[in-house]
Amino acid sequence: MSDDGKRRWKGPTDKKRSSGRRTGERKVIAYRAKSESSKKWIERQLSDPYVQKAKAEGFRARAAYKLLEINDQAKILRPDIRVVDLGCAPGGWLQACVRAKVKEVVGIDLLETEPVAGAFIVQGDVNEPDDVAAMMAGLTGPPDLILSDMAANTTGHKQTDSLRTAALTDIALHFTEQHLVRGGAFCSKVFQGGATPEMMERLKHLFKTVKHIKPPASRAGSPELFVVAKGFRGR
């Protein structure tokens, strides 16, 4: 929620119920807390070698290195493949695919994504058939690789965040079942302990190999993992 949308604290209406702290003091305290949080984020960004590397190498986000490091281990990017990137904003994974010289790459996101040379991008919802059809029109054939870096806004509550991300992974896997070419691969973000047992069972039924990868570019304190499945058996 933006600052403009927040409920403003107006102070006590009854002096007897006052805590003794004036409204202005609370506003100052809240501002300081926000400033400290912003300061820590800025300091972390400035000291993060991946942020500096992304800036130097022209990537929009440090997340591009997560995909590149996943590829170092799983070998999922090849010049002859078609790729779908679900939740593509701000475009770092699209850039990584283009630099890997994949044959074609398309992406979709609810957020607007600045154009990426060599990629076809649709602003839309992966749950909307018309939006999906518009995205798939950017490919000349079925995709060989489906990527998903989709993640819900975090709440700070690990179990809630994990469940929300698992739901998005389930959406990505459903999309994969409908569109991935036989023998293709799937890579998706998961949280806290990896894919759920139910999802792992489903993945192992659909693919020949399934494993979890924690790329070095994923911060040590982050609960994210990525599940990589290869050898799609088909629907």
C-alpha beads as a LAMMPS data file, in Angstrom:
LAMMPS data file: protein, C-alpha beads

235 atoms
234 bonds

1 atom types
1 bond types

-500.0 500.0 xlo xhi
-500.0 500.0 ylo yhi
-500.0 500.0 zlo zhi

Masses

1 110.0

Atoms # bond

1 1 1 0.000 0.000 0.000
2 1 1 1.307 3.460 -0.897
3 1 1 1.817 6.158 1.679
4 1 1 -1.222 7.977 0.323
5 1 1 -3.357 4.916 0.918
6 1 1 -2.334 4.381 4.520
7 1 1 -4.687 5.166 7.354
8 1 1 -3.379 8.246 9.137
9 1 1 -3.042 8.236 12.929
10 1 1 -4.885 11.316 14.170
11 1 1 -4.021 11.152 17.851
12 1 1 -6.284 10.601 20.865
13 1 1 -9.579 12.438 21.072
14 1 1 -9.632 12.221 24.857
15 1 1 -6.652 13.681 26.683
16 1 1 -7.075 11.205 29.539
17 1 1 -6.518 8.313 27.120
18 1 1 -3.358 9.803 25.723
19 1 1 -0.149 7.811 26.118
20 1 1 1.722 11.068 26.687
21 1 1 3.382 10.904 23.244
22 1 1 2.247 13.603 20.905
23 1 1 1.142 12.932 17.335
24 1 1 4.142 14.695 15.908
25 1 1 6.452 12.459 17.916
26 1 1 4.828 9.310 16.525
27 1 1 5.158 10.601 13.006
28 1 1 8.855 11.290 13.585
29 1 1 9.370 7.786 14.995
30 1 1 7.543 6.192 12.052
31 1 1 9.566 8.266 9.618
32 1 1 12.812 7.264 11.295
33 1 1 11.848 3.580 11.139
34 1 1 11.058 3.883 7.459
35 1 1 14.251 5.821 6.857
36 1 1 16.318 3.177 8.655
37 1 1 14.727 0.409 6.592
38 1 1 15.389 2.317 3.369
39 1 1 18.925 3.069 4.469
40 1 1 19.655 -0.612 5.154
41 1 1 18.224 -1.598 1.752
42 1 1 20.344 1.009 -0.020
43 1 1 23.458 -0.068 1.875
44 1 1 22.822 -3.702 0.986
45 1 1 22.348 -2.810 -2.669
46 1 1 25.505 -0.727 -2.786
47 1 1 27.578 -3.474 -1.183
48 1 1 26.064 -6.331 -3.227
49 1 1 28.599 -7.540 -5.827
50 1 1 25.811 -8.924 -8.016
51 1 1 24.134 -5.514 -8.154
52 1 1 27.411 -3.955 -9.229
53 1 1 28.032 -6.723 -11.755
54 1 1 24.534 -6.371 -13.220
55 1 1 25.050 -2.648 -13.628
56 1 1 28.425 -3.139 -15.294
57 1 1 27.183 -5.849 -17.651
58 1 1 23.898 -4.191 -18.595
59 1 1 21.449 -6.486 -16.816
60 1 1 18.343 -4.870 -15.372
61 1 1 18.404 -6.922 -12.203
62 1 1 20.761 -9.133 -10.234
63 1 1 18.187 -11.915 -10.731
64 1 1 19.650 -12.511 -14.198
65 1 1 22.604 -14.228 -12.523
66 1 1 20.293 -16.639 -10.726
67 1 1 19.166 -18.020 -14.076
68 1 1 22.700 -18.054 -15.469
69 1 1 23.960 -19.934 -12.400
70 1 1 21.047 -22.364 -12.570
71 1 1 22.004 -22.964 -16.180
72 1 1 25.626 -23.622 -15.164
73 1 1 24.349 -26.543 -13.099
74 1 1 21.348 -27.755 -15.095
75 1 1 22.181 -26.806 -18.702
76 1 1 18.669 -25.654 -19.584
77 1 1 19.556 -22.802 -21.990
78 1 1 20.528 -23.763 -25.541
79 1 1 20.629 -21.877 -28.860
80 1 1 17.981 -24.076 -30.507
81 1 1 15.149 -23.679 -27.992
82 1 1 11.994 -21.618 -27.552
83 1 1 11.480 -20.178 -24.070
84 1 1 8.528 -18.823 -22.076
85 1 1 9.249 -16.569 -19.075
86 1 1 6.299 -16.271 -16.671
87 1 1 6.515 -13.231 -14.411
88 1 1 9.186 -11.680 -16.607
89 1 1 9.402 -8.143 -15.143
90 1 1 11.740 -6.318 -14.980
91 1 1 13.309 -8.390 -17.769
92 1 1 16.559 -9.781 -16.348
93 1 1 15.726 -13.390 -17.224
94 1 1 14.666 -12.350 -20.725
95 1 1 18.044 -10.647 -21.145
96 1 1 19.849 -13.768 -19.930
97 1 1 17.953 -15.894 -22.458
98 1 1 18.740 -13.501 -25.301
99 1 1 22.431 -13.473 -24.370
100 1 1 22.376 -17.279 -24.302
101 1 1 21.214 -17.002 -27.925
102 1 1 18.033 -19.020 -27.492
103 1 1 15.998 -19.324 -30.685
104 1 1 12.964 -17.429 -29.356
105 1 1 11.883 -16.066 -25.983
106 1 1 8.554 -14.603 -24.884
107 1 1 7.452 -13.248 -21.520
108 1 1 4.361 -12.145 -19.637
109 1 1 3.840 -10.131 -16.456
110 1 1 1.096 -8.141 -14.785
111 1 1 3.605 -5.299 -14.534
112 1 1 4.798 -3.335 -17.514
113 1 1 8.190 -4.537 -18.730
114 1 1 10.440 -2.305 -20.775
115 1 1 11.213 -3.807 -24.208
116 1 1 14.102 -6.254 -24.450
117 1 1 15.736 -6.575 -27.840
118 1 1 15.198 -10.107 -29.108
119 1 1 12.278 -10.887 -26.766
120 1 1 8.503 -10.698 -27.238
121 1 1 6.695 -9.338 -24.166
122 1 1 3.019 -9.128 -23.215
123 1 1 1.656 -7.243 -20.228
124 1 1 -1.071 -9.529 -18.967
125 1 1 -2.203 -12.351 -16.716
126 1 1 -1.074 -15.930 -17.199
127 1 1 -4.542 -16.989 -15.970
128 1 1 -6.240 -15.138 -18.826
129 1 1 -6.493 -17.216 -22.056
130 1 1 -6.454 -14.143 -24.304
131 1 1 -3.274 -12.828 -22.669
132 1 1 -1.636 -16.245 -22.950
133 1 1 -2.661 -16.501 -26.605
134 1 1 -1.163 -13.065 -27.275
135 1 1 2.120 -14.148 -25.690
136 1 1 2.275 -17.511 -27.441
137 1 1 1.787 -15.729 -30.777
138 1 1 5.397 -14.612 -30.336
139 1 1 6.615 -18.202 -30.770
140 1 1 6.762 -20.215 -33.986
141 1 1 6.218 -23.466 -32.111
142 1 1 5.693 -24.957 -28.640
143 1 1 8.217 -23.940 -25.954
144 1 1 11.127 -26.198 -25.008
145 1 1 11.679 -24.419 -21.675
146 1 1 9.258 -22.709 -19.306
147 1 1 10.642 -20.403 -16.640
148 1 1 8.820 -18.887 -13.685
149 1 1 10.286 -16.379 -11.279
150 1 1 6.805 -15.400 -10.124
151 1 1 6.521 -14.540 -6.440
152 1 1 3.770 -12.931 -4.387
153 1 1 4.461 -9.805 -2.359
154 1 1 6.058 -11.008 0.850
155 1 1 4.350 -10.511 4.195
156 1 1 7.283 -11.393 6.431
157 1 1 5.450 -14.494 7.640
158 1 1 7.446 -17.423 6.244
159 1 1 4.619 -19.947 6.072
160 1 1 2.248 -17.489 4.394
161 1 1 4.877 -16.404 1.878
162 1 1 5.741 -20.025 1.131
163 1 1 2.088 -20.922 0.488
164 1 1 1.573 -17.927 -1.764
165 1 1 4.637 -18.751 -3.840
166 1 1 3.630 -22.427 -3.995
167 1 1 0.294 -21.350 -5.473
168 1 1 2.104 -19.420 -8.209
169 1 1 4.376 -22.376 -8.880
170 1 1 1.266 -24.518 -9.258
171 1 1 -0.081 -22.050 -11.830
172 1 1 3.229 -22.200 -13.710
173 1 1 3.209 -25.997 -13.654
174 1 1 -0.359 -26.122 -14.950
175 1 1 0.701 -23.829 -17.798
176 1 1 3.660 -26.129 -18.435
177 1 1 1.446 -29.210 -18.686
178 1 1 -0.608 -27.441 -21.337
179 1 1 2.168 -26.021 -23.481
180 1 1 5.607 -27.598 -22.976
181 1 1 6.995 -29.763 -25.765
182 1 1 7.751 -33.399 -24.959
183 1 1 11.299 -33.679 -23.622
184 1 1 11.269 -30.029 -22.488
185 1 1 12.297 -28.474 -19.174
186 1 1 10.690 -26.430 -16.398
187 1 1 12.323 -24.098 -13.862
188 1 1 10.385 -22.298 -11.154
189 1 1 10.940 -20.417 -7.925
190 1 1 9.767 -22.148 -4.753
191 1 1 10.150 -21.135 -1.106
192 1 1 11.234 -22.581 2.216
193 1 1 12.111 -26.231 1.842
194 1 1 11.414 -26.429 -1.868
195 1 1 8.377 -27.825 -3.642
196 1 1 5.642 -29.312 -1.494
197 1 1 5.500 -33.131 -1.316
198 1 1 2.393 -33.094 -3.493
199 1 1 4.077 -30.949 -6.111
200 1 1 7.229 -33.066 -6.052
201 1 1 5.135 -36.166 -6.685
202 1 1 3.450 -34.420 -9.583
203 1 1 6.776 -33.220 -11.019
204 1 1 8.333 -36.668 -10.786
205 1 1 5.314 -38.076 -12.621
206 1 1 5.628 -35.495 -15.391
207 1 1 9.430 -35.305 -15.747
208 1 1 12.335 -37.732 -15.864
209 1 1 14.532 -35.727 -13.455
210 1 1 13.688 -33.189 -10.744
211 1 1 16.036 -31.317 -8.410
212 1 1 16.308 -28.168 -6.317
213 1 1 19.002 -25.541 -6.903
214 1 1 20.053 -22.631 -4.703
215 1 1 22.134 -20.423 -7.024
216 1 1 24.901 -18.352 -5.402
217 1 1 23.178 -15.155 -6.600
218 1 1 20.236 -15.973 -4.327
219 1 1 21.027 -14.223 -1.053
220 1 1 21.928 -16.540 1.804
221 1 1 19.163 -15.091 3.962
222 1 1 16.507 -15.561 1.297
223 1 1 14.192 -18.595 1.616
224 1 1 13.958 -19.017 -2.152
225 1 1 14.983 -22.137 -4.018
226 1 1 14.428 -23.120 -7.625
227 1 1 13.045 -26.433 -8.787
228 1 1 14.386 -27.665 -12.123
229 1 1 12.630 -30.494 -13.952
230 1 1 13.868 -31.986 -17.230
231 1 1 12.595 -34.542 -19.697
232 1 1 8.872 -33.737 -19.899
233 1 1 6.923 -36.917 -20.540
234 1 1 3.928 -35.118 -21.992
235 1 1 0.360 -34.783 -20.786

Bonds

1 1 1 2
2 1 2 3
3 1 3 4
4 1 4 5
5 1 5 6
6 1 6 7
7 1 7 8
8 1 8 9
9 1 9 10
10 1 10 11
11 1 11 12
12 1 12 13
13 1 13 14
14 1 14 15
15 1 15 16
16 1 16 17
17 1 17 18
18 1 18 19
19 1 19 20
20 1 20 21
21 1 21 22
22 1 22 23
23 1 23 24
24 1 24 25
25 1 25 26
26 1 26 27
27 1 27 28
28 1 28 29
29 1 29 30
30 1 30 31
31 1 31 32
32 1 32 33
33 1 33 34
34 1 34 35
35 1 35 36
36 1 36 37
37 1 37 38
38 1 38 39
39 1 39 40
40 1 40 41
41 1 41 42
42 1 42 43
43 1 43 44
44 1 44 45
45 1 45 46
46 1 46 47
47 1 47 48
48 1 48 49
49 1 49 50
50 1 50 51
51 1 51 52
52 1 52 53
53 1 53 54
54 1 54 55
55 1 55 56
56 1 56 57
57 1 57 58
58 1 58 59
59 1 59 60
60 1 60 61
61 1 61 62
62 1 62 63
63 1 63 64
64 1 64 65
65 1 65 66
66 1 66 67
67 1 67 68
68 1 68 69
69 1 69 70
70 1 70 71
71 1 71 72
72 1 72 73
73 1 73 74
74 1 74 75
75 1 75 76
76 1 76 77
77 1 77 78
78 1 78 79
79 1 79 80
80 1 80 81
81 1 81 82
82 1 82 83
83 1 83 84
84 1 84 85
85 1 85 86
86 1 86 87
87 1 87 88
88 1 88 89
89 1 89 90
90 1 90 91
91 1 91 92
92 1 92 93
93 1 93 94
94 1 94 95
95 1 95 96
96 1 96 97
97 1 97 98
98 1 98 99
99 1 99 100
100 1 100 101
101 1 101 102
102 1 102 103
103 1 103 104
104 1 104 105
105 1 105 106
106 1 106 107
107 1 107 108
108 1 108 109
109 1 109 110
110 1 110 111
111 1 111 112
112 1 112 113
113 1 113 114
114 1 114 115
115 1 115 116
116 1 116 117
117 1 117 118
118 1 118 119
119 1 119 120
120 1 120 121
121 1 121 122
122 1 122 123
123 1 123 124
124 1 124 125
125 1 125 126
126 1 126 127
127 1 127 128
128 1 128 129
129 1 129 130
130 1 130 131
131 1 131 132
132 1 132 133
133 1 133 134
134 1 134 135
135 1 135 136
136 1 136 137
137 1 137 138
138 1 138 139
139 1 139 140
140 1 140 141
141 1 141 142
142 1 142 143
143 1 143 144
144 1 144 145
145 1 145 146
146 1 146 147
147 1 147 148
148 1 148 149
149 1 149 150
150 1 150 151
151 1 151 152
152 1 152 153
153 1 153 154
154 1 154 155
155 1 155 156
156 1 156 157
157 1 157 158
158 1 158 159
159 1 159 160
160 1 160 161
161 1 161 162
162 1 162 163
163 1 163 164
164 1 164 165
165 1 165 166
166 1 166 167
167 1 167 168
168 1 168 169
169 1 169 170
170 1 170 171
171 1 171 172
172 1 172 173
173 1 173 174
174 1 174 175
175 1 175 176
176 1 176 177
177 1 177 178
178 1 178 179
179 1 179 180
180 1 180 181
181 1 181 182
182 1 182 183
183 1 183 184
184 1 184 185
185 1 185 186
186 1 186 187
187 1 187 188
188 1 188 189
189 1 189 190
190 1 190 191
191 1 191 192
192 1 192 193
193 1 193 194
194 1 194 195
195 1 195 196
196 1 196 197
197 1 197 198
198 1 198 199
199 1 199 200
200 1 200 201
201 1 201 202
202 1 202 203
203 1 203 204
204 1 204 205
205 1 205 206
206 1 206 207
207 1 207 208
208 1 208 209
209 1 209 210
210 1 210 211
211 1 211 212
212 1 212 213
213 1 213 214
214 1 214 215
215 1 215 216
216 1 216 217
217 1 217 218
218 1 218 219
219 1 219 220
220 1 220 221
221 1 221 222
222 1 222 223
223 1 223 224
224 1 224 225
225 1 225 226
226 1 226 227
227 1 227 228
228 1 228 229
229 1 229 230
230 1 230 231
231 1 231 232
232 1 232 233
233 1 233 234
234 1 234 235
